[in-house]
Amino acid sequence: MDKMVLRRMVFYGYHGVFPEENKLGQKFYVDLDLRLDLTKAAKSDDVADTVNYAEIHELVKGIVEGAPVKLIEALADKIATAVLGTYTIIHEAEVSVTKPNPPFDITFDGVTVSLRRCRDAGGNIVPAADAAEKDE
């Protein structure tokens, strides 16, 4: 399966467990690894035969800069569900959300959550491993 990768998109959001995070906000980095068949687009050289990554960026931006959630796990799931729900050409999405400056008195490059989602045989969006197990 082919893939399209959107790496290190930067957004400002108000997600987090602590009230200060919801009030002050912070940067979030988002990576998308999208699995889809790009054969038709490669042959036609027509954007109509692929996924417009500028549109995906806007979709993700609306989520990250929108209503706050407490956990970056929930944020990653919202992104994966929206991407797969909007673009049926995409078979699987791996979403990584990094919070580079969590409000802790420690020094590190942040915390990242990655999750993979796909559609099962019934068209439901599920964790990627679960979809493979259902097909067996």
Sequence and secondary structure as in RCSB ss.txt:
>XXXX:A:sequence
MDKMVLRRMVFYGYHGVFPEENKLGQKFYVDLDLRLDLTKAAKSDDVADTVNYAEIHELVKGIVEGAPVKLIEAL
ADKIATAVLGTYTIIHEAEVSVTKPNPPFDITFDGVTVSLRRCRDAGGNIVPAADAAEKDE
>XXXX:A:secstr
 EEEEEEEEEEEE  SSSHHHHHH EEEEEEEEEEE  HHHHHH  GGGS  HHHHHHHHHHHHTSS  S HHHH
HHHHHHHHHHH TTEEEEEEEEEESS SSS  SS EEEEEEEEE TTS EEEHHHHHHHH 
